[in-house]
Amino acid sequence: PCMTAPVDEPLLRIGHGFDIHRMALKSDPEVGGPVTVGGVVFEDFDLGIVAHSDGDVVYHSVVDAIFGALTLPDIGQFFPDTDPRWKGAPSDVFMREAWSQMDARGYRVSNVDVTIIAQAPRMVVKDHPEARDGAPFDHKLEMKRNIAELLKCGEGRVNVKARTHEKVDAVGEKRAISCHVVALLERVPA
């Protein structure tokens, strides 16, 4: 049920989320599944994700940004990795909970800005089978649609960017993938 926002709730709330997960060869016993980013599963990528859930760094960062904006505990407290219920869980479950928390407090997404930091897998692929008319295939477009759908907002309120880590540290050496998110929430008009 949707609760009425208290009078002292601000019009706007901002939150930041960050996540990082190790990647390893799919044959590594620590690997829990394929790399999933923003709801897009990279099945053909030669590495897998090391995580308790599906390890979606975008969804985890979005959830933490929303929880932060609402001054709630972080994703690890809501969904502890010591709880077997979350083993291998799809991160859209966490996104739906973030939306429910936001809605219950009387807020909606004003905008969400996502920055994926990954040397691999590539977010824009020149030789992807779905590339059209010489233009590269952009996985970020599907990620944007996925986020907007889960947060029940228009795609114009979601931005997804990606960059490499210039071959520096674990991310640059393709041993990890990370993401930063800033979320601005606005009070739903009465």
N, C-alpha and C positions, 0 to 999 in steps of 0.2 A: 504494500500500500504506500502511496505517495504521502509524505508528511508535509505539512505547511512549514515553510522556512521561518525560523525565528526572526524577529524584527531586527536583531543585531547582525544578521548575516550580511556580509558585504556584497555589493553588486558584482564584483569580479574576484576571482581567486586564481592564483597562478601556482603551478607545480612543475618540478623538474624530475625526470626519471632517468636512470642509467642502468644498463645491464651489460654483462659480458659473460660469454660462455666459451669454454675450450672446445676445440674441434680436434678430431683424431681420425685415423683410418677406420673405416667401417668395421674392420676385423678386430679392433680394440675392444676388449670386454667392457670397458667403461662407456662405450658409445651406446646411447639409448635409442637412436634412430637417425633419420636423415636430418640435414640442416633445414630448419623452417624459419622463414623470415617474413614477418608481416602476413602470416597465413599462407605464404607461398612455399610449397615443399620442393626443395632442390634434390629430387630423387637421383638424378644423373651425376651429381657432384660426388667426387671420390672420397670426401670426408663426411663424417657424421658428427652429431652434437653430443657433448658430454653434459648431461643435465638430468635432474630428477623428473621434470615434466618434459614437454617436447622442446624446451629450451628456446622458444621464440623470443629473441632479444628485443624485437620491436614491440610485441604485445606486452612483454614484461615491463619495458620502459614506459609505455603508455599507461599501464595500470599504476605503476609507482608515481607517475606524474599526477594522475588524477587523485590517488590517495594522498599525495603530498599537498595538493591544492585544498583538499578537504580536511587537512590536518589529521589524517588517519594513520595507523601503523603501516609499515611497508609490506610489500607483497609476500615477503618471507614470513611475516607474522600471521598474515591472513591464510596463507597456503604453505605451511612449513614443510621442508623437504624431509622431515622425520615422519610425516604422515603418509602411510602407504596409499591413501586415497588419491594422492597427487602424482604417484609414480606413473610416468608416461602420459600424464593428462594433457589434452589439447589446451593450449593457452587461451582459446576463445572462451573457455569457462571463466578464466580470470578476468577477461575483458567484460564479460556480461555482468560479473559481480561489481566491477568498477562502475559500469553504467548504472547499475541498481543503486549503489551507494550515492552516486551523483544525483540521480533522479529523486531518491528519498530525501535528500537535503534541499531539493528545489533548484538544482543547477542543470545546465546543459553545456555542451561544448561550444565555446566561442571559436577557438581554433586549436589545432594540435600541430606542432612542428616536429618532425622526426628527422634525425640525422643518423643514418646507418654508417658505421665505420667498419669496412671489410676489404681485405685484399682479395678475398674470394669467399663465396662464389660471386661472380660478376652480376651486378644488378641490371646492367644494360649490356646486351649481348648482340654483337654484329652478325654472327653466323647462326643465330637461333633459328630453328625450323619455322617459327611463326613470324619471323622478320618479314616485312612487306616493303616492296618498292625500294630496296636498297637502304631503308631506314632500320636501325637496330631495334631489337625487341626490348622493351622496357618493363622489367618485372615490377618496378615501383608503381606503375599505374594500377596493377591488380592489388598491391598492398594498400594503396590509397582507398580503393573501393572497399576492401575488406574492413579497414579501420572505420570508415564512414558508416558502413552497414552495422557493425557491432556497437558503435557509439550513437547510432540513430541520429545522424546529422548529415548534412549535404557534403559532397566531396569537396566543395569549395572551402570547407572549414578544416581540411586536412592537407598537409604538405608532407611529402616524403622525399628526402634527399639522400644521396649516398656519396661516399668518398672512400678512397683507399687510405692506408696508413703509411704510404710511401716506403713500404718494406721495412718499417721500423717496429721493433718489439714483437710480442706474440701475435698481435693482430696483423702486422705487416708481414710476418713470417707464415701466415695462414694457419696458425695454431689456435686462434681465437677470433671471435666476432663480437662487436660491441655496438651499442646504440645509445644516443642521448635523445630525450624528448622533453619539450616544453609544452605544457597544456594550459590554456587560459579558459577558465569556466565562467559562465555568466549566469546570473540568477534568472530563472524562467519568469517572464512577466506574469503578474497576477491576473 
